[in-house]
């Protein structure tokens, strides 16, 4: 089994129940909830019991050095494979083992940076995210931040939380082959879905992100050849495909434990766990993103101090469901008929959309 056997007791404060247009659809099988997301309630309880955890908040200076090392590694690998065929065993093996792992690390570095956890200065964080984006091959760091912060502010809110699969995705991919397709190409779903749900305003930061990325790609092709850029793009694709580290995308918020039929009826208010942690060794490669309950409870605490938070407030986390293996998560997601894209908790109301903000290199950034 990949999950512990105990369900958390605190799932947020009840909200008034109202008829749900979406949940009344016979074809809709999401878990619709009218309770507040659990993280705010648990954060308040933890601070009350352990006020010292607030001292864990703040930036982590080590992050910038790790990012610099990984970016350098990817450029070296790109140079090494510049004359290799994209279908050669050497190219594919290095792309999967080193490239995909490195770019997944950079995905999650950008995730950390989006919370202003690499530098004290918001502007420095925005600029550094663009730098971390370079080996990914395509610009996305500027867009990721507002969508991701909205995910935190609006966990499970339909139409705001773009981490949620849409009705069309869940309906069309509701099969073993459909789920296998989703897992293989999930990086494309996460890249395209947000823009289909709602659009964010284009800012100077977006323009800078695109210009910097295009300039980097042109220089890479000019001096190292198209094969070098192909390596980076392949690394990004494999990082969000059938790769052990990609298991975190599914592990974080899909409901894996079997729920009673009554949980499908929102008015029953059956508590459903909607965030899952993972405490295994792959956290060493992924900025401790496995500590996902801890991250959602305290998004201002950097990756390096999440284990300290976990140990300090262990009584709040010990009984929460958690995964033991990201590889098993992918396997179970594909083959288990009880698990799939329908297994997400959704809310009709609540939350807050976080805008892209203004980017001013000479001042502050919202």
C-alpha positions in Angstrom: 0.0 0.0 0.0 1.2 3.5 -0.7 -0.9 5.3 1.9 -1.1 5.2 5.7 -4.3 3.9 7.1 -5.5 6.9 9.1 -7.6 9.8 7.9 -7.1 13.3 9.3 -9.8 14.5 11.6 -9.6 18.2 10.8 -10.9 19.1 7.4 -11.9 22.7 7.9 -15.0 24.6 9.1 -18.4 23.8 7.5 -19.7 26.3 5.0 -23.4 26.8 4.2 -24.7 24.1 1.9 -26.4 25.2 -1.3 -27.6 23.3 -4.4 -24.8 22.6 -6.8 -25.4 22.9 -10.5 -22.2 21.0 -11.3 -22.5 18.2 -8.8 -26.1 17.5 -9.9 -24.8 16.5 -13.3 -25.0 12.7 -13.4 -21.8 12.6 -15.5 -19.9 14.6 -12.9 -18.0 12.4 -10.4 -15.7 14.9 -8.7 -15.9 15.2 -4.9 -17.8 18.5 -4.3 -17.2 20.1 -0.9 -18.8 22.8 1.1 -16.2 22.9 3.8 -13.3 25.3 4.0 -10.0 24.0 2.7 -8.1 22.5 5.7 -4.8 24.3 5.6 -5.9 27.6 7.1 -7.5 25.9 10.1 -4.6 23.7 10.7 -2.1 26.6 10.3 -3.9 28.5 13.0 -3.9 25.5 15.3 -0.2 24.8 14.8 0.7 28.5 15.5 -1.4 28.4 18.7 0.3 25.2 19.8 3.8 26.0 18.5 4.3 29.7 18.0 8.0 29.2 17.4 7.2 27.8 13.9 6.7 31.3 12.6 10.5 31.8 13.0 11.0 29.2 10.2 9.5 31.6 7.6 11.9 33.4 5.3 14.1 32.9 2.3 16.7 30.1 2.0 20.1 31.4 0.7 21.1 27.9 -0.4 18.5 27.8 -3.1 20.3 30.1 -5.5 23.5 28.0 -5.4 21.6 24.8 -6.1 19.8 26.5 -9.1 23.1 27.8 -10.4 24.6 24.3 -10.2 21.7 22.6 -11.9 21.6 25.2 -14.7 25.3 24.7 -15.3 24.8 20.9 -15.3 22.1 21.1 -17.9 24.2 23.4 -20.2 27.2 20.9 -19.9 24.9 18.0 -20.8 23.4 19.9 -23.7 26.9 20.6 -25.0 27.9 16.9 -24.6 24.9 15.7 -26.6 24.9 18.4 -29.2 25.9 16.0 -32.0 23.9 13.0 -30.8 20.8 11.8 -32.6 17.6 12.5 -30.5 16.7 8.8 -31.0 20.1 7.4 -29.9 20.2 5.4 -26.7 22.8 7.8 -25.2 20.6 10.9 -25.9 17.5 9.3 -24.5 19.2 7.8 -21.4 20.9 11.0 -20.4 17.8 13.0 -21.1 15.7 10.7 -18.8 18.1 10.1 -16.0 19.9 13.4 -15.7 18.0 15.9 -17.9 14.5 15.1 -16.6 15.6 14.9 -13.0 17.4 18.2 -13.4 14.6 20.0 -15.1 12.1 18.7 -12.5 14.4 20.2 -9.9 14.2 23.5 -11.8 10.4 23.3 -12.0 10.3 23.0 -8.3 13.0 25.7 -7.8 10.7 28.1 -9.7 7.9 26.8 -7.4 10.0 27.9 -4.4 10.9 31.2 -5.9 7.3 31.9 -6.7 6.8 32.2 -2.9 9.7 34.6 -2.6 11.8 32.1 -0.9 15.2 32.5 -2.7 15.8 36.1 -1.9 14.4 38.8 0.4 13.7 41.0 -2.5 10.5 40.2 -4.6 12.2 41.6 -7.7 15.3 39.5 -7.2 13.0 36.4 -6.9 11.2 37.3 -10.2 14.4 37.8 -12.1 16.0 34.7 -10.7 13.0 32.6 -11.7 13.6 33.7 -15.3 17.2 32.5 -14.9 16.1 29.1 -13.5 13.7 28.8 -16.4 16.5 28.9 -19.1 17.3 25.2 -19.3 13.6 24.3 -19.5 13.6 25.7 -23.1 10.3 27.4 -23.0 9.3 30.5 -21.0 6.8 29.9 -18.2 8.1 31.2 -14.8 6.3 34.6 -15.1 2.9 32.9 -15.8 3.4 30.1 -13.2 3.6 32.4 -10.2 0.1 34.0 -10.4 -1.6 30.7 -11.3 0.3 28.9 -8.5 -0.5 31.5 -5.8 -4.1 31.3 -6.9 -3.9 27.6 -6.4 -2.9 28.3 -2.7 -5.5 30.9 -2.2 -8.3 29.0 -3.9 -7.5 25.3 -3.3 -10.1 23.2 -5.1 -12.2 26.2 -6.3 -13.6 25.4 -9.7 -12.6 28.0 -12.3 -9.7 29.4 -10.1 -7.5 26.4 -9.1 -5.9 25.4 -12.4 -4.3 22.4 -10.8 -7.8 20.8 -11.0 -8.6 18.7 -14.1 -11.5 20.0 -16.1 -14.7 18.1 -16.6 -13.7 17.3 -20.2 -10.3 15.9 -19.2 -11.9 13.7 -16.5 -14.7 12.5 -18.8 -12.5 11.7 -21.9 -9.6 10.2 -20.0 -11.7 8.0 -17.7 -10.0 4.7 -18.6 -6.7 2.9 -18.2 -5.5 4.1 -21.6 -6.8 7.6 -20.9 -5.0 7.8 -17.6 -1.8 6.4 -19.1 -2.1 9.1 -21.8 -2.5 11.8 -19.1 0.5 10.6 -17.1 2.7 10.4 -20.3 1.8 13.9 -21.4 0.8 15.6 -18.1 3.4 18.3 -18.6 1.3 19.5 -21.6 -1.9 19.4 -19.5 -0.3 21.5 -16.8 1.1 24.0 -19.3 -2.1 24.4 -21.4 -4.9 24.0 -18.9 -4.4 27.2 -17.0 -4.8 29.3 -20.1 -8.0 27.5 -21.0 -9.5 28.1 -17.5 -8.7 31.8 -17.3 -6.2 34.3 -18.7 -3.9 36.4 -16.6 -2.8 39.9 -17.7 0.5 40.2 -19.6 3.1 42.2 -17.8 6.6 43.4 -18.4 7.8 40.4 -16.5 6.1 38.1 -19.0 7.8 40.0 -21.9 11.2 39.8 -20.1 10.7 36.1 -19.5 10.0 35.5 -23.2 12.8 37.7 -24.5 15.3 36.2 -22.1 14.3 32.6 -23.0 14.3 33.2 -26.8 17.7 34.9 -26.6 19.1 32.0 -24.6 17.7 29.4 -27.0 19.1 31.3 -30.0 22.5 31.6 -28.5 22.4 27.9 -27.5 21.6 26.8 -31.1 24.1 29.2 -32.6 27.1 28.0 -30.5 26.1 24.4 -29.6 23.7 23.5 -32.3 20.0 22.4 -32.4 20.8 19.1 -30.7 21.6 21.0 -27.5 18.2 22.7 -27.5 16.5 19.4 -28.3 18.1 17.9 -25.2 16.7 20.6 -23.0 13.2 20.3 -24.5 13.3 16.5 -24.2 14.4 16.9 -20.6 11.4 19.1 -19.8 9.0 16.7 -21.5 10.3 13.6 -19.7 10.3 15.5 -16.4 6.6 15.8 -16.7 6.0 12.3 -18.1 6.5 8.8 -16.8 9.4 9.7 -14.5 9.6 8.9 -10.8 9.8 12.6 -9.8 6.8 13.4 -11.9 4.7 11.4 -9.5 4.5 14.4 -7.2 2.1 16.1 -9.7 -0.5 13.4 -9.0 0.4 12.5 -5.5 -0.2 16.0 -4.0 -4.0 16.4 -4.4 -5.7 13.4 -6.0 -7.8 11.3 -3.6 -6.3 7.9 -3.4 -8.0 6.2 -0.5 -11.4 4.7 -1.3 -14.3 7.0 -0.1 -17.8 6.0 0.8 -20.5 6.6 -1.7 -22.0 9.2 0.6 -18.9 11.3 0.0 -20.1 12.1 -3.5 -23.1 14.0 -2.0 -21.9 17.4 -0.8 -24.7 17.9 1.7 -23.4 14.8 3.7 -20.2 16.8 4.5 -18.1 13.6 4.5 -14.5 14.8 5.2 -12.3 14.0 2.3 -8.5 14.3 2.5 -7.4 16.6 -0.4 -3.7 17.1 0.2 -1.2 14.3 0.6 2.5 14.4 1.7 5.4 12.1 0.8 8.4 11.7 3.0 10.6 9.5 0.8 14.1 10.0 -0.6 13.1 11.7 -3.8 12.5 14.8 -1.7 16.2 15.3 -1.9 16.0 16.0 -5.6 12.8 18.1 -5.5 13.1 20.8 -2.8 11.1 18.7 -0.3 7.9 19.2 -2.4 6.7 15.9 -0.9 6.1 17.8 2.4 3.0 19.1 0.7 0.6 19.4 3.6 3.3 21.2 5.4 3.9 23.5 2.4 0.2 24.4 2.0 -0.1 25.0 5.8 2.9 27.3 5.7 3.8 28.4 2.2 6.2 31.1 3.6 8.5 28.4 5.1 11.2 27.3 2.6 11.9 23.8 1.5 14.9 23.3 3.8 12.8 24.0 7.0 9.7 21.9 6.1 11.1 18.8 7.9 11.7 21.0 11.0 8.0 22.1 10.8 6.9 18.5 10.4 8.9 17.4 13.5 7.9 20.4 15.6 4.2 19.9 14.9 4.3 16.1 14.4 1.0 15.6 16.3 -0.8 17.5 13.5 0.8 15.4 10.7 1.2 12.0 12.1 -2.3 10.8 11.3 -2.7 12.4 7.9 -2.7 10.1 4.9 0.6 10.2 3.0 2.2 8.4 0.1 5.2 6.1 0.4 6.3 6.0 -3.3 5.8 8.4 -6.2 6.4 5.5 -8.6 3.6 3.5 -7.0 1.4 6.6 -7.2 1.8 6.7 -11.0 1.2 2.9 -11.2 -1.9 3.0 -9.0 -3.3 6.0 -10.7 -3.2 4.3 -14.1 -4.3 0.8 -13.1 -6.6 1.3 -10.2 -10.2 1.7 -11.4 -11.1 3.5 -8.2 -8.5 6.2 -8.9 -8.5 8.7 -11.7 -9.0 12.3 -12.8 -12.4 12.4 -11.1 -10.7 11.9 -7.7 -10.3 15.6 -6.9 -12.1 17.7 -4.3 -13.8 20.7 -5.9 -15.5 23.8 -4.5 -17.9 26.1 -6.3 -17.2 29.2 -4.3 -14.5 30.9 -2.2 -10.9 31.6 -2.8 -9.1 34.5 -4.4 -7.5 35.1 -7.8 -3.9 36.3 -7.5 -3.0 38.7 -10.3 0.4 38.7 -12.1 1.2 42.0 -10.5 3.4 44.8 -11.7 7.1 44.3 -12.5 9.3 47.2 -11.8 13.1 46.4 -12.0 13.8 49.6 -10.1 11.2 49.1 -7.4 8.9 46.5 -5.8 6.6 43.9 -7.3 3.2 43.0 -6.2 
